[in-house]
Amino acid sequence: MLGSVARLVAVSALAFLASVSAQDNCGGIITNKTMNAFDVQYQSNFTVVTMFGLNDNVNTTEKYIIYCGVTAPEIQALQSLGIDPNIKKFKVPVQAVAVDGTYASSYIELANHINAIKLIDSPLNVVSPCLQQNFANGSLATLNDFNLTQYDAVDAGFRQYIHLAQAKDIWIPTSVDVDPLLRIEYIAAVSLFFNDGNTGDLMYSKIKEAYTTLKADMAQIPAANKKRIGWVYYDFSTSVWRIRNSQFTRGIITDAGGIPFPLTGEVLDNASLSADEIKTLLLNSQIVIDQTNFAAAPQPGGITIEKWRELAGFATSDQLPVLTAKKVFTLDNTVNGVGSSDYNYRMPSRPDLLLKDVIYAQYPLFNPTYRYTFLNPNFVFGQGPGIQLTAASCNVVPYNTQDIPSVFAQVGFTGDGTTPPAPTGAGIYGSGGSTGGSSGGGKKTGVIIAVVVVAVVLAAGFAFAFFKWGRRAKEDRFVELEEEMNNDIPLR
């Protein structure tokens, strides 16, 4: 009898110790606890998760408490650590969640908790096949912010904007201009709320490893053999061409072994291009990524490749090498049934797929069996998207957790050995260049630009300069689409 009691006490003690040990890392273990997008601080029986703002929200942070016990941490415990006792608190794992900003659902899917998503805004714009299936079978419903009963039924809501009034909301910050790898950190951050940080950390690490391995392969290409890649779109609202020149777009091109435009000097992201500049850029490009919103075209039937050529200022008889080589790509190769682009949906969480696309566009022999995910090679042939994902594609077409590539370093890869022709034409998109310095890793939109205007010397031994400041607050269309995600219009 006493032996049985002793054994029971011993088992109970071990169970208690195991419980305490698990709570010491509540949410799961993140290998790199301090990242650029969020921070994790483990306490004795709870964890503090901090989301950092990016770019336009750079000075903003949101803190959350996640706890694994029966009750939330006591006020005194929080105050002793300098933590606001009114901080939002979540008992983990959360079982049912809402998502505002459909791209954020990709983080949850990558953390392997797709079935926890019960509410989502604009479900018709969801591209994930299994989320489409969940909507079709009724296990996923449309989020209505004015329906408080809906929110009563979920444990948390993941949002792209801060929503201080809603105690259940978790902020997944949007951003205007970030390194391609930055936003994949949110896979790990989101997984903590499902008490599954280990899985999120693993998925994050796999995507990062695939990306960095490919980047290292492309870094071996000699500078003389690198291809020039233009990323542009036609703005129908102002009837001008614009260049994409964000840290993200430049980062993808550079990491893929390419050379972004402008070739010299500095321009803002979404800067307008004159008629001469777009022609010079296209003539000097070996690859063109076109992000035009063709649905905004005034004429019925969208845009044909002939009309695209005309918009760029080229007659049918004019030679345009990038078109002859069939190297003009749009960003809608994979769509859902209403035409929502997978690129729009997964771009923040899967930069590895875009990187592979851009590499393959330049070097088809790098992986002869590769199929494009985001880049659409059919545009130059007058055809539409190549892949349409539906509910029936769930667990049939590899997606997210199923399509993270196994990448092995290709030591000694040096490209295709060809040297692109020297740039022609004047200006920063051609051979002329400017003295503005290197365009580097991309420029943030909405920043104050200083232009130095040197004055004449008025007297011997005295000189002065004027500084003229201008502000350009042109919104990043790339991120406008990312943030809104509530349209069924093909990407521009």
C-alpha angles and dihedrals in degrees: 000000000000089000091055091049091049092051091048091051091048093050091047091050092051091048090050092050091048090051092050091047091052091049090052086072098031110180093027133279120299109195095212102041094183112054133161095255101039144359133222125204116184118210129185096277106000141035132230115218118192123193114204122215118239129221106316089028095038095130094047125094134174122205127201136184118220118188134184100199130087095264135035120257114281120257092243091055092052094045091050088059094046092252121144106248089216092064116130111267129202129189106219142257094042109211105195126029142179123220127207111187106039094223088068090065088069090066090053092047091051089050085058097244101108093134091061089069105098101158130035134168115245098001090183087069093055112115099186106108095216093049088050088052091049090052091049093052094045100249090112122054137185115271114238113187091200093057104087091179088065092056092048088064097056132068097214144001124217111211138180092219131050110261105185095175094062112074092197097056125110119195120232099184121227118215141202103209124011142143111275093246098048101084096049086074087077089072088069093040093052093047091062090069088058090051086243105109090142092064094044091048090050094050091046091050093049093052092044092048092050091049097046093046091054090045091053091050091053092047087070093067111108114248091240091058099048115119124231113238123196120201109193145144138197114241106214092187091065100019094235137115117244134196126228107225106156126136088255097052094042090046094053093048094046094044089051089059095257136124116240126212138284092059091203134007130028133283134170123254108267091020113164120250123217120228090261093045096054091048091049092047094050093045090053096045125100090186129026125196109196118200097179118149096230092182087070092061111121095223121077119253098038124250128327122202088252091056090046089054090049093050088054091054099253124132119220089254093053118103114239108175096198090058093044088053090049091236102136111111134186123203101243106084091125119042140155126241095284095045100261108155122241088214090062090047101045106022094104094048102035111042087145090071093051091047091053090049093052091046092050092047088061100034114027091175091060086082111001094190095049122127123203118249105185107005112082112214092180096076094084089054093053093252134127133234117328100216129041117190120205137168087272089062092067109124088354101077111045109247135175106321087028101048104050101129125238100229126189124191114259100212112205097019107152103170124253097315095243125127115219116231116267114269116266133202130046130285136038093311092054139029097298099072126174135251093245093108132240118333087220121177101347133283127256118243120237095031127131112258120208117211115188115220110191116213127212120266107262100190140006111282094009129094136157139186134213122221116208116197126199132180123215116189100180108158118235105249090195090063095035087066091043092051098043099040087164100110135082093215118124115251121271 
